[in-house]
Amino acid sequence: MVHRCGAKLKTKGVKEISVVSETITTHEYESKTLAKAFEEITGIKVKHDLIGEGDVVEKLQTSMQSGNPFMTAGSPTPT
């Protein structure tokens, strides 16, 4: 599944995905382990920012207004 997803993103020219999520144990694992595995499997870099919950909402609102999309952990969006 990851390889198929990566292949689709690569055909669209995606080289990096940005993810933002709140700092909790699950998201720390995703950032340190799963993001690295995704990059190794697909060749697509994952930029994962871990920040406070209130800051996540603010960053998402700002990114939507600027057109530079971020998604919460679990749903990365290509940039």
C-alpha distance (Angstrom), angle and dihedral (degrees) to the residues before:
residue distance angle dihedral
M1 . . .
V2 3.82 . .
H3 3.80 91.2 .
R4 3.82 91.5 50.2
C5 3.81 91.5 48.4
G6 3.80 90.6 47.8
A7 3.79 91.8 49.1
K8 3.81 91.5 53.1
L9 3.80 91.3 49.4
K10 3.81 92.3 47.4
T11 3.82 91.8 52.9
K12 3.81 86.2 56.8
G13 3.80 90.1 53.0
V14 3.81 96.0 -107.8
K15 3.80 112.1 158.0
E16 3.80 99.7 164.3
I17 3.79 137.5 26.1
S18 3.79 124.1 -157.2
V19 3.78 121.8 -144.9
V20 3.78 129.3 179.3
S21 3.78 124.7 -169.7
E22 3.75 141.4 157.0
T23 3.78 119.7 -90.3
I24 3.80 105.5 -97.8
T25 3.80 129.7 131.5
T26 3.82 94.7 -101.1
H27 3.79 93.1 52.4
E28 3.80 92.0 45.0
Y29 3.82 87.8 56.6
E30 3.80 90.9 48.2
S31 3.79 90.5 49.7
K32 3.81 97.4 46.8
T33 3.80 102.1 33.2
L34 3.80 113.5 17.6
A35 3.80 96.2 40.5
K36 3.81 89.8 52.2
A37 3.81 91.4 48.5
F38 3.81 91.4 48.4
E39 3.81 90.4 52.8
E40 3.81 92.4 47.3
I41 3.81 92.0 50.1
T42 3.81 99.2 40.9
G43 3.80 106.0 22.2
I44 3.81 88.8 -126.9
K45 3.80 114.3 127.9
V46 3.81 117.7 -129.9
K47 3.79 117.1 -148.7
H48 3.81 104.0 -162.3
D49 3.80 119.2 -175.0
L50 3.80 117.3 -165.3
I51 3.80 111.8 -159.6
G52 3.80 140.3 149.6
E53 3.81 119.5 -68.0
G54 3.82 95.6 -109.7
D55 3.79 89.7 47.8
V56 3.83 90.3 53.3
V57 3.80 91.0 59.3
E58 3.81 91.9 46.4
K59 3.82 92.9 47.6
L60 3.81 92.0 49.2
Q61 3.81 91.5 49.7
T62 3.81 91.2 48.8
S63 3.79 93.0 46.7
M64 3.80 92.4 49.7
Q65 3.80 90.3 52.2
S66 3.81 93.3 46.9
G67 3.80 95.6 44.9
N68 3.82 91.8 -121.7
P69 3.81 100.1 120.1
F70 3.78 126.2 -144.9
M71 3.77 125.3 175.4
T72 3.75 132.4 -160.5
A73 3.79 117.9 -101.2
G74 3.76 114.4 -71.0
S75 3.81 93.3 35.3
P76 3.80 109.1 61.1
T77 3.77 117.8 -173.1
P78 3.79 122.7 -150.0
T79 3.80 117.7 -114.7
